[in-house]
Amino acid sequence: MRLCLLGPIVMLALLGVGCVDSGEGEGEGEGEGEGEGEGEGEGEGECVAAMAGAWTASGTCFGGDMGLTTAVAGCALTFSDWDMAMSVPAGADVTGDEVTFTGSGWTECTGTISTNGMTIDGGCTDGCTLTMVMSG
């Protein structure tokens, strides 16, 4: 009989604790979420829209003309299907019309994308230059 009386008392105690924690969590979450959401949202997604599809890359950074495929997800570009798999960038991030290349050995390379999203001109800190043009 002692066990039957102890069970409801323990459950009531746990429910009381749960109500106090629940109220505190809601207040903290609302205040933090509103401030962070507005700050992060501004500026993101503001970039020249690159064209997805077949591109050609040339210039001293590549050592010759190479074909590739460019995929676009918002302001992030992913390069694949290179004609030659030498040292090539994995992709690029676009902010406004500024391009920053990604991938091993390419993070010191930047450029500018044309307003129509079909040409990127740039170079790397070692002095090489590059041009990427939508070709298909």
C-alpha positions in Angstrom: 0.0 0.0 0.0 2.9 2.4 0.6 3.9 1.9 -3.1 0.5 3.0 -4.4 0.6 6.3 -2.4 4.2 7.0 -3.3 3.6 6.7 -7.1 1.1 9.6 -7.4 3.2 11.8 -5.2 6.3 11.3 -7.3 4.3 11.9 -10.5 2.9 15.1 -9.1 6.3 16.3 -8.2 7.7 15.6 -11.7 4.8 17.4 -13.3 5.4 20.4 -11.2 9.1 20.5 -12.2 8.2 20.1 -15.8 5.9 23.1 -15.8 8.5 25.4 -14.3 11.2 24.3 -16.9 8.7 24.6 -19.8 7.9 28.2 -18.9 11.5 29.3 -18.6 12.5 27.7 -21.9 9.8 29.4 -23.9 10.8 32.9 -22.7 14.5 32.3 -23.5 13.9 30.8 -26.9 11.7 33.6 -28.2 14.1 36.4 -27.4 17.1 34.7 -28.8 15.5 33.4 -32.0 14.1 36.8 -33.1 17.4 38.6 -32.8 19.5 36.0 -34.5 17.1 35.3 -37.3 17.0 38.9 -38.6 20.8 39.4 -38.5 21.6 36.2 -40.3 18.9 36.7 -43.0 20.2 40.0 -44.2 22.9 39.8 -46.9 22.4 36.1 -47.6 21.3 35.3 -51.0 22.4 38.6 -52.5 24.6 37.7 -55.4 24.8 37.8 -59.1 22.9 34.6 -60.2 25.4 32.3 -62.1 24.1 30.2 -64.9 24.1 26.4 -64.4 25.4 24.2 -67.2 28.4 23.7 -69.4 31.3 26.1 -69.0 34.8 26.5 -70.4 37.7 27.5 -68.2 40.9 29.0 -69.6 43.9 31.0 -68.5 47.3 30.4 -66.9 45.7 29.0 -63.7 44.5 26.1 -65.7 47.3 25.6 -68.2 44.8 25.3 -71.1 41.2 25.3 -72.0 39.0 22.8 -70.0 35.3 22.0 -70.1 33.3 21.6 -66.9 29.8 21.5 -65.5 28.7 24.2 -63.1 25.8 23.5 -60.6 24.3 26.5 -58.8 22.6 26.5 -55.4 21.8 30.1 -54.4 25.2 31.8 -54.2 27.3 28.6 -54.2 28.7 27.1 -57.3 29.9 23.5 -57.6 32.2 22.5 -60.4 32.3 18.9 -61.7 33.0 16.8 -64.8 36.3 18.6 -65.7 37.8 17.5 -69.0 41.1 17.1 -67.2 41.3 16.3 -63.5 44.4 18.3 -62.7 44.4 20.9 -60.0 41.0 22.4 -60.4 38.6 24.3 -58.0 35.8 22.4 -56.4 33.5 25.4 -56.7 33.0 29.0 -55.7 31.0 31.3 -53.4 29.5 34.4 -54.8 28.8 37.6 -52.8 27.5 40.4 -54.8 29.6 40.1 -57.9 32.7 38.9 -56.0 33.8 35.3 -56.5 35.9 33.3 -54.0 37.0 29.9 -55.2 36.9 26.8 -53.0 38.9 23.5 -53.0 42.4 22.5 -52.2 44.9 25.0 -53.5 42.2 27.4 -54.7 41.2 29.4 -51.6 43.6 32.2 -52.5 41.9 32.7 -55.8 39.2 35.3 -56.4 37.3 36.9 -59.3 34.3 38.9 -60.5 31.2 37.5 -62.2 29.5 39.4 -65.0 26.1 40.8 -64.4 24.5 38.2 -66.7 26.1 35.4 -64.7 27.9 33.9 -67.7 31.5 34.9 -67.2 34.0 34.9 -64.3 37.4 36.7 -64.6 39.9 36.3 -61.8 43.2 35.2 -60.6 45.2 33.8 -57.7 47.7 35.4 -55.3 50.5 33.5 -57.1 49.8 35.7 -60.2 48.0 33.3 -62.5 44.8 34.4 -64.2 41.6 32.7 -65.2 38.5 33.1 -67.3 35.4 30.9 -67.0 32.6 31.3 -69.6 29.3 29.6 -70.0 29.5 27.6 -73.1 26.2 25.7 -73.4 
